[in-house]
Amino acid sequence: MSLKNYSKAPHGFALIAVLWLLILLSLIAMQISSVTRSEAQLARNMTVGSQVQHAAESGVRWAIWSLTLPQEERWLADGSVQKMEFDRTNIAVSLQDENGKIDINMITPAHLTKLFEVAEVDEEIATPLVDAILDWRDEDDLKRLNGAEDEDYLAAGYEYGAKDGIFESVEELQKVLGMEPWIYNAISPALTVYSLKNGINPLVAPRLVLLSLEGADEYIVDQYIEDRRLNHEDRLPPPETPPLQGKFISPSLQGVYYTIYTEAVAGQYGKAFKQVVVRRRSAAANARFDLIKSSEKKEPLFIGLESDD
């Protein structure tokens, strides 16, 4: 190496060092930018999350407000969906009078069997489930033909036996021997523990409940549901109850317990689902309501609710 080239060598090393330093600084800058964007996105997500939570809670208040209106002005509490948009957030709410459902502590074996049938549960699965449900809620330890008592639960690996007492919640059905999630999801919308009546209010009964009555078919039930909603919107008297075989309570009887489902959607990821049960203290316009149960749902309640964002 000549003296001339040797004298330039340190400058070449210095240039390479500077280039590596620039690359390192660029990587650090990119990392900081990425972290900043992530933090900004997280902050936006938290803001949207808070927004939809408040919107879902507003949906609950909206439904309760409806219950304070005069009878002819309030929503028909048959699970019909009400929608509104506020501050670029779509809100959907349904109000269900529990008197329209079948009380699981009052249902007869024949009616329970029919409910499983219309919920498309095979007979070989439904038959032992019917007996197991009855064995769960009765007070004795006598096993029905296809039922289940304490020894059956223990043999199946459960640490509990048949309750031998009334159901305190519909969710308790999931503990009955043989009850699978898909079956519970199929029948639970028709059931309640709040009506305390051996009958239903047909004016607010869900479709599945009406289909579980003897003499029902899809055409009769769907036509009746459409007629009762149209008459309510037009402030006309309710239609005549179809000739179904079942025990009914007066459609004019005001409900006490109501389930409110509410869903709020803002943007692609901002979603909140709530389900609450409230109890009405009196029939007066200024009636107070007690919160009986509240839960955050994980799945959408309604189909087709999307944000405009």
C-alpha positions in Angstrom: 0.0 0.0 0.0 1.3 3.4 -0.9 1.6 6.3 1.5 -1.1 8.1 -0.4 -3.6 5.2 -0.2 -2.7 4.5 3.5 -3.5 8.1 4.3 -7.0 7.7 2.9 -7.8 4.5 4.8 -9.1 6.1 8.0 -11.4 8.3 6.0 -12.9 5.1 4.4 -13.4 3.5 7.8 -15.0 6.7 9.1 -17.4 6.8 6.2 -18.5 3.2 6.8 -19.0 3.9 10.5 -21.1 6.9 9.6 -23.2 4.9 7.3 -23.8 2.2 9.9 -24.7 4.9 12.4 -27.2 6.4 10.0 -28.8 3.0 9.4 -29.0 2.4 13.2 -30.5 5.8 13.7 -33.0 5.1 10.9 -34.0 1.8 12.5 -34.5 3.5 15.9 -36.6 6.2 14.3 -38.7 3.6 12.6 -39.2 1.7 15.8 -40.2 4.9 17.6 -42.6 5.8 14.8 -44.1 2.3 15.0 -44.5 2.5 18.8 -46.1 5.9 18.5 -48.5 4.7 15.8 -49.4 1.7 18.0 -49.9 3.8 21.0 -52.1 6.2 19.0 -54.1 3.3 17.6 -54.5 1.9 21.1 -55.7 5.3 22.4 -58.2 5.5 19.5 -59.4 1.9 20.2 -59.8 2.8 23.9 -61.8 5.9 23.0 -64.0 4.0 20.6 -64.4 1.2 23.1 -65.6 3.6 25.7 -67.8 5.3 23.2 -69.6 2.0 22.3 -69.9 1.0 25.9 -71.7 4.2 26.7 -73.8 3.8 23.6 -74.9 0.3 24.7 -75.8 1.6 28.1 -77.8 4.4 26.5 -79.7 1.7 24.6 -80.7 0.2 27.9 -82.0 3.6 29.1 -83.8 4.1 25.8 -85.7 0.8 26.3 -86.6 1.7 29.9 -87.8 5.1 28.8 -90.1 3.4 26.4 -91.7 1.5 29.3 -92.6 4.8 31.0 -94.7 5.9 28.0 -98.4 5.4 27.8 -99.4 1.8 26.9 -100.2 2.7 23.3 -97.0 4.6 22.7 -94.4 2.3 24.2 -92.6 -0.4 22.2 -94.2 -3.7 21.7 -92.1 -5.8 24.1 -92.0 -8.9 21.9 -88.3 -8.7 21.0 -88.8 -6.3 18.0 -85.6 -4.5 17.2 -85.4 -0.7 17.5 -82.5 1.1 15.8 -81.0 4.6 15.9 -77.7 6.3 15.0 -75.9 8.8 17.2 -72.5 10.3 16.8 -71.6 7.8 14.0 -72.5 4.9 16.3 -75.3 2.5 15.3 -77.4 1.2 18.2 -79.9 -1.6 18.1 -82.2 -2.5 21.1 -84.9 -5.1 21.7 -87.3 -5.3 24.6 -88.7 -8.6 25.7 -91.5 -9.0 28.2 -90.7 -12.1 30.2 -94.5 -12.9 30.4 -94.2 -13.9 26.7 -91.8 -16.8 27.6 -92.4 -20.2 29.2 -91.4 -20.5 32.8 -89.0 -23.4 33.1 -90.4 -24.1 36.6 -93.9 -24.3 35.3 -93.6 -26.1 32.0 -95.2 -29.4 31.6 -93.4 -32.5 30.3 -95.5 -32.5 27.1 -94.8 -28.8 26.4 -91.1 -29.3 27.1 -91.0 -32.2 24.7 -92.7 -30.0 22.0 -90.2 -27.2 22.6 -87.3 -29.6 21.9 -89.1 -30.8 18.8 -89.5 -27.3 17.3 -85.9 -26.5 18.3 -84.9 -29.5 16.1 -83.5 -31.6 18.9 -83.7 -35.3 18.0 -86.1 -37.4 20.1 -83.4 -39.7 21.4 -81.6 -36.7 22.8 -84.7 -34.8 23.9 -86.4 -37.7 25.8 -83.7 -38.1 28.5 -83.2 -34.3 28.7 -86.9 -33.8 29.5 -86.7 -36.3 32.4 -83.4 -34.9 33.6 -84.8 -31.4 33.7 -87.8 -32.6 35.7 -85.6 -34.6 38.0 -83.5 -31.5 38.6 -86.4 -29.3 39.6 -88.5 -31.7 41.6 -87.9 -32.0 45.4 -87.5 -35.8 45.6 -84.6 -38.1 44.7 -86.7 -40.5 42.7 -85.3 -41.0 39.2 -87.6 -40.8 36.2 -87.4 -43.5 33.6 -84.8 -41.6 31.5 -83.9 -39.0 34.1 -80.9 -38.3 36.2 -80.4 -38.1 40.0 -77.3 -37.6 42.1 -75.6 -41.0 41.3 -75.9 -40.3 37.6 -74.1 -37.0 37.9 -71.4 -38.5 40.0 -71.0 -41.4 37.5 -70.6 -38.8 34.7 -67.8 -37.1 36.6 -69.6 -34.1 38.0 -69.0 -32.9 41.5 -72.6 -32.1 42.1 -75.9 -33.9 41.8 -79.5 -33.1 40.8 -80.6 -29.9 42.6 -84.0 -31.1 43.6 -85.2 -27.6 43.6 -86.5 -24.9 41.3 -84.3 -23.3 38.6 -83.1 -19.9 39.8 -82.0 -18.9 36.4 -82.3 -20.1 32.8 -78.5 -20.4 32.7 -78.8 -23.2 35.3 -80.1 -25.4 32.6 -76.6 -25.8 31.4 -75.8 -27.9 34.5 -78.4 -30.5 33.8 -77.0 -33.8 32.7 -77.0 -34.2 28.9 -77.5 -30.5 28.2 -75.1 -29.4 25.4 -74.3 -25.8 24.5 -76.0 -26.0 21.1 -79.2 -27.4 22.7 -79.2 -24.7 25.4 -78.7 -22.0 22.8 -81.6 -23.4 20.8 -84.2 -23.5 23.6 -83.1 -20.8 26.1 -84.6 -17.8 24.2 -88.0 -19.3 24.9 -87.6 -19.8 28.6 -87.7 -17.7 31.7 -87.8 -18.0 35.5 -89.4 -14.6 36.0 -93.0 -15.0 34.8 -94.0 -17.4 37.7 -97.1 -18.2 35.6 -98.4 -21.4 34.0 -99.2 -19.6 30.8 -97.8 -17.0 28.3 -98.9 -13.6 27.0 -99.3 -14.4 23.2 -99.1 -10.7 22.3 -95.4 -10.6 23.3 -94.4 -14.3 23.0 -91.3 -15.0 20.9 -91.7 -17.0 17.7 -90.2 -20.2 19.2 -92.7 -20.1 22.1 -95.7 -19.8 19.8 -94.4 -22.6 17.6 -94.1 -24.8 20.7 -97.9 -24.7 21.2 -100.1 -27.5 19.8 -101.8 -26.5 16.6 -99.1 -24.1 15.5 -97.4 -23.9 12.2 -94.9 -21.5 10.7 -97.4 -19.7 8.5 -100.0 -19.1 11.3 -97.3 -17.9 13.8 -95.4 -15.7 11.3 -98.7 -14.1 10.2 -99.8 -13.5 13.8 -96.4 -11.9 14.7 -96.6 -9.6 11.6 -100.2 -8.6 12.4 -99.6 -7.8 16.0 -96.6 -5.6 15.2 -98.4 -3.8 12.4 -101.5 -3.2 14.6 -99.3 -1.9 17.4 -97.5 0.5 15.0 -100.9 1.7 13.7 -102.3 1.9 17.3 -105.0 -0.6 16.5 -106.3 -3.3 18.8 -104.2 -6.5 18.8 -105.2 -9.2 16.4 -107.1 -12.2 17.6 -104.9 -14.9 19.1 -104.6 -17.9 16.7 -106.4 -21.1 17.6 -103.5 -22.6 19.4 -103.7 -25.0 22.3 -102.0 -23.5 25.3 -102.6 -21.6 28.5 -102.6 -17.9 27.9 -102.6 -14.9 30.3 -104.4 -11.7 29.4 -102.5 -9.6 26.7 -103.6 -6.5 28.7 -101.6 -7.7 31.7 -98.6 -5.4 32.1 -95.3 -7.1 32.5 -93.1 -6.9 35.5 -89.8 -8.4 34.3 -88.2 -7.4 31.0 -85.0 -8.4 29.2 -83.2 -5.7 27.2 -80.7 -6.6 24.6 -78.6 -3.8 23.2 -75.8 -3.6 20.7 -73.6 -0.7 19.7 -71.2 -0.6 16.7 -68.8 2.2 15.8 -66.3 1.6 13.0 -64.9 -1.8 12.2 -63.7 -2.8 15.7 -65.8 -0.8 18.1 -68.6 -3.1 19.3 -70.4 -3.6 22.6 -73.2 -6.0 23.5 -75.3 -5.9 26.7 -78.1 -7.9 28.1 -80.0 -6.8 31.2 -83.1 -7.9 33.1 -85.1 -5.2 34.9 -88.1 -5.3 37.2 -90.8 -2.7 37.0 -92.0 -1.7 40.4 -95.4 -0.3 39.4 -97.6 0.4 36.4 -97.4 4.2 37.0 -95.7 6.4 34.4 -93.0 7.4 36.9 -92.4 3.8 37.9 -88.9 2.9 39.1 -87.0 -0.1 37.7 -84.7 -2.4 39.6 -81.7 -4.0 37.8 -82.0 -7.7 38.3 -79.1 -9.0 36.1 -76.6 -7.5 33.7 -74.1 -9.2 31.5 -71.7 -8.3 28.7 -72.3 -10.5 25.7 -69.4 -11.6 23.4 -71.3 -12.2 20.2 -73.6 -10.0 18.1 -77.2 -10.0 19.1 -78.6 -8.7 15.8 -77.8 -9.4 12.2 -76.9 -6.6 9.8 -76.0 -3.9 12.3 -72.9 -2.2 10.8 -71.3 1.2 11.2 -71.1 3.6 8.4 -67.4 4.3 9.0 
